[in-house]
Amino acid sequence: MEQGRSIVHFVNVGKTYDGERLIVDDLSLEIARGEFLTLLGPSGSGKTTTLMMLAGFETPTRGQILLNGQEINRLAPHRRGIGMVFQNYALFPHMTVAENLAFPLNVRALGKAEVEARVIRALDLVKLGGFAARRPAQLSGGQQQRIAVARALIFEPELVLMDEPLGALDKQLREGMQYEIRELHQRLGVTIVYVTHDQAEALTMSDRIAVFDQGKIQQLASPTELYEKPRTSFVANFVGDNNLMAAEVDTLRSDHLCSVVLEGGAKVIAVATDELMPGQKVMLSVRPERLRLDPDAGAGTSSRLKGVIEEIVYLGDHMRIFVRTANQVRFLIKAANKEPHHGLTKGGMLTFGWSAQDCRALPV
């Protein structure tokens, strides 16, 4: 990252509550000014604790957190100038929408005319211009979340933190809010650090995603790189649907490919994602949409397997086909419904395959 571009810098940050188990383990991370960074991971992975340390609600056990080059480890939350959006909205129920929005401005002792002008602009920003006199109880969940976002932005912070802000919304509202928050980010250029356990949400909204597990970042990359080029079996399995197979490296090739042997003896070709050695145990990863039902007709198909169809699920634009091979590996295949797939029946045999470039050999 270029000098001066980072707004936040975690330097060897650790956090423990009992003096033994590290919730966050030696975290070093730079967040670029103006980027949308998502902290993604399962419950207990350290992502929310990382956000809370940045917000000032938790204190690091060791290491430094820098904001614009200044250490903020001991700085009170209200003195950090950071906007915050919570899952439960955290709106004051006894205040009107306008009063909720004005609160962070009044705390900063802005003049009445400036406060009124900013409240109007903030309501227009989230497309709720006629809602100033309502109270939170008179708003839908989606409207309350828009007001929470507007309140976090109204004092024009450089940095906004969002902790699972869409978790309480239903699927349709959540997806709509994802695009609205992303649009606001692009329009305003504010830096957003966003916490979620929802992989699709992270892929939809982020410039970069940091995947957390056991207190460490397992991979930090763009959504495309994270999905297409996972570096570990955890990332491959956690981000999106995947087929994972235990295997052993047989031979290495000069084109970054390797021949591997599956349990049961079948040989396939895969991309070597690391410095691998013959005999090394690996986990193969191939996305279900990259599997082909008719590999003989597919250009570039290098690996083929056969199995019994256990289940076929129709989902409108595609089918999910579950196949079990002779060595008891269960595969998920996503097949687009652009044309009918004749002859597919539960209990029938199916030959399927994939290109070597779509299969990754990951160290275990």
N, C-alpha and C positions, 0 to 999 in steps of 0.2 A: 504494500500500500504506500502511495506517495506521501512524503513528508508533508504534514499540515492538512491532509485530507481527512484524518480520523477525528471524530468528535469524542468517542469513548475508547478507552484503552484499559482492559483488564490485564494486570501483570502478575502472573503466578498466584492467582487468587484461590484460596482454600476456605471452606466453611465446614465446621463440625459443631454439633450441639452437645455431644457427649465426650469429646476429647479423643475419640477413637475412630468412629466411622465418618469419613469425609463425604458430605452431601454434594459439595463441589470440590473437585480434586485438581489443584494446580492449573487453573484456567488462565490461559493467555489468549486474548481476543481483541482485535481492533474493529471498530464499527465506523464505517465511512460516513462522512457528512452527507446527509440527504438520501441515504439508502433506506430500504425497507428490509430489515433483517428479522427473520423468524427463528425463535428458539423452539425446536420441535423435539418431542421425546415422550416416552411413557411416563406414567405417574411415578414419582420418586427418582427421576433421572437427574434432577438438579436444575432444570430449566427455570422453574418459578423462583427458586432460591436465588439464582443468578439475577433475575429481574428485580427481586426485592432488595438485593444488595445495591443494585444500581439506583433504585428509587430511594434508598436510605432507610427502609423499614427493617433491614437486616444488616449486621455489621460483619465484614469479612474476619475470619479467624487469622488469616495471614494474607500477604500480598497487597497490591495497590489497585484502586480503581481511579482512573483519571478522567476528568471531564474537561475538555478544551485545555488539556495539559496540566490541570490542577488536581491534586489529590483530593478526593471527597469522602474518604473512608469514614470520617467522624462528622461530616457536615449534616445538619438536620435536613430532613426531606423538604421542608418548605423553603429552604435556602438554596436548593439545587436548581430551581427554575425549570423543573421537568413536569410536563403534562402527564396525567395518569388516567387510564380508562380501565375499569374493573368489570368483571363478569356480571356483578349484581347491580350495575349502573351507579350506585352510591349517590343518588340524587337526594336532596333534602325534601322529604315529603310535605313539610309545612310551607315550603316556598313555591312560588310560581316558577314557570320555566324561565322567565326573564330574570327573576331573582336568583335562581340557580346559576344562570350564566354570568350574572353580575358579581357573584360572590368572589371568585378569584381576582377580579378587577378591583373590588372594594378593599380586599385585603392588601392590595398593592397601592391603595390610596390614589387611584386615578380619578380625574374630575368627572362630575355627573354627566356632562355632555359627551365626553369621550366614552364613558361606560355605556350610555344609551346607544351611541353610534356603533360600538363594537357588538353589542347584543343583537342589534338589527342585522349587521353583517354576518354574524355567526349563525343566526336563524336562517338567513337566506342561503348560507353555505351548505346547510344540511337539508334545505328545501322544506323548512317548517316555519315559514314567515308568519303564519296566522295563529301560532300556538303560544305566544308570549304570556298570555294571561292564564293559561291552564296550569294545573298542578300535575305532578308525575302520575298520580292515580288515574287521571283522565286520559292518559296516553297508552298506546299499545306498547308491547315490548320493543318492537323495532323503533318506534318513535322515542322511547326513553333512551335507547342506546344511541340514537343520533344526537340527542341532547347531551348525553355523557361525552360523546366525541367532540361536540361543539365546545363544551366547557373545558375540555383538555386543550383545545386549540385557541381559545379566545384571547389568552394573554400572550399569544405569539411565541411559544417556547421553541427553542431549537430542536428539542428532543421530546418525543411522546412515547410513553410505555403503555402497552396494552396487554392485560393479563386475561387470556381466554375471554375476550369481550363479547363473543357471539355464542358462547356455550349455552345460554339460556333460551336462545331463539329456535324456532322450528326450522326445518330444512330450507324451505323456500325463502323465508326471511333472512336466514343466515347467508345463503348464497347471494341474495340481493345486496346485503350489507358488505359482503366481501368486496364486490366491485365498487361500491360507493366509497369505502375506506381507501381502496387502491386509487380511485380517481382523485380523492382529496389529497392523498400523498403526492401524486404526480403534479397536481395543480399548485400546491403550496410549497413543495420542495422540502418539507420538514423531515427530520430523521425519525423513523419509527422502529422501535424494538417490540416485537409481537410474540407472545407466548401462546402455543396451542399444542394439543396432542393429535389434532386432525391433519392427516397427511395431505388430503386434497386441498384443504384450506391453505396450508403452507405453500403448496405448489402453485396455487392460483394467485397468491398475493405478493410473493416475496421477490426481492432482487437476489438475496442469498438466504440459505437455510443452514442453521447449525443444528445438527442432529446430536442430541444428548443421550447418553446411557451411562449409568453408574457414575455420575458426577463428571464425566469427561465428554468433550466433543469428539464424536466418532468420525464425522466428516463435515466440512464447511464448504459449500459450493452453491452454484446457481441451481434453480429447480431442474433445468434440463440435464446438467451434469450429474446431479444427485440421482436422478431417475435412470438415466442412460448408463452412467458409469459409477455405480456404487463401489466403494473401496473395501467394505467389509460385509460379511454375511448378515450382520445385524442391520446395517443400513439397507441392504438389498431386501431384507424381509420386512422391515418396518415401513419403508416408503413405497406404497403401492403394492399391488398383487405381484407375486413372484413364484417361480418354481425353483426350489433349492434341492440339490442332489449331492450327497457325499461321494467323493471320488479321490483318485490318487494320480499324481502326475506320472505319465509314462515317458514321453520324450518332449524335448523343447525344440522349437523351430526358430529360424532366423527372422520370421515376419511377425514377431510378438504373439504368435499362436503356440499352443501346446496340445499334445495328444494326451488325453486322460482316460482312465479306466473307471467305469462306474461299478458299484457293487453288483455282482452278477456277471461281470466280465465284458460288458459292452464298451467299445471304444468310441469316443467322440472328440471333436476339435473345439477348443475354446480360446478366448483371449486371455493371455497371462497378464494379470493386473499388477503383479509384483515380481520380484526376483524369486522365481520358483526353482526347485530342484527335483530331478527324477526321484520318485518314491515319496514325495511330500504329499501329505493329506490336504485336500482343498474342498471347498464347497462351490459347486457350479450354480450359477444364477442365470435364468433366462425368463424374460417377461412373457406372460401368457398370450399377449397379442402378437408376439413374434413367432409363435409356433404355427406351422403350416399343416393343413389337413391333407394336402396333396403334394408332398415334398418332391415327388418324381418330376412334377411339372414346374416346380419353383426354381428359378435360376439362383445359383449360389447356395442351395441347401447342401450342407456337408454332413449332417448328423440325422440319423433316422432311428426311431424306436417304434415298437408295437405295443398295444395294450388293449384292455377291455374297457368299453365305455360303461362307467358306473352311473352317470347321471347327465342329463341334458337340461339346461335351464334357459328358457327363452326370455330375453330382456329387451325386446323391441328392436333396437338397432344392432344388437349382437346376441350371440348365444354363448353360454358358459358350459363347456364340455369337460367333464371330469373323467380322466382315464387312469387306470392302474396298470402298470407294466408287470412283467413276469417277476421282477425282483422287488415287487411291492412298493414301488415309488408311485405316488399319486400326483398326477399332473393336472393343472388347470389350463385349458385352452380357451381363448376368447376368439370367436370367429364372427366376422362382420356379416350381417344379413343382407349384403348387397345382392346376393343371388341365393336361391334355395340350396341347401346342402342335403342332397338326396342320399338315402341309404344309411343315415346315421340313426342307430337304434340302441337303446339301453341293452347292455349285454353283448353287443356286437364288437367285433375287432376293428381297430383303427390304427393305421400307420400314420405317424406324424413326424415332423422334423423341424430343423431350424438351421439358420446360417451360423457359421462359426463366429462371425463378428457380433452376433446377438447373444452369445453365451460367454460368461465371464467366470474365470477360475479365481476364487477368492481364498486367500490364506485362512487357515483356522487356528 
